[in-house]
Amino acid sequence: MDMQLTITSRGAGSSVPLSVEVSGYRLELSGIAEGGKLTITEESGRIAVSIAAVEAAPVREQAQPEVVAPVETAAETQIIGEAVQDAAPAAVAEPEQLFQRLAALRKQIAAEVRLPPYIIFHDATLREMSKLLPADTEALKTIQGVGQAKIEKYGMRFLQAIREYSAGKAA
């Protein structure tokens, strides 16, 4: 009677202890590394043992979800445009310009750190920054949605954008 026994240790941890009995012969092995392959063949009373490495299956990269901003319809754009025109033009347009700059900066940072933009700062936080124009980290802390961790990670870049906007506005 011919026989072949193949054992792989893929996913079994760092090593696999093994005890096998074939045709009255006892074979004890230890230290078969993870990803190893043990083959025992018995043919006409002869036993052959081979140990080989098994190639690991390629690891698939996890897909990153893509965050897409909602698309405004033409009607929504027109309504928003009319509301801006009805309000005091300079008072509304200036914070909106800064908000757009801060939103662009948020998008850039989000791409760099591979996070959705809303994780960096929510729109409401950017709008409050646009209105209050914080000049330092203490003023930035007073804005809802800005904590110490976000100040440390992103605060200086947003403060710089606000300073540049304010300097351009004053000129």
Secondary structure, DSSP 8 states (H G I E B T S, - for coil): --EEEEEE-TTS-SEEEEEEEETTEEEEEEEEETTEEEEEEEETTEEEEEEEE--------------------HHHHHHHHHHHHHS-HHHHHHHHHHHHHHHHHHHHHHHHHT--HHHH--HHHHHHHHHH---SHHHHHTSTT--HHHIIIIIHHHHHHHHHHHHHHH-
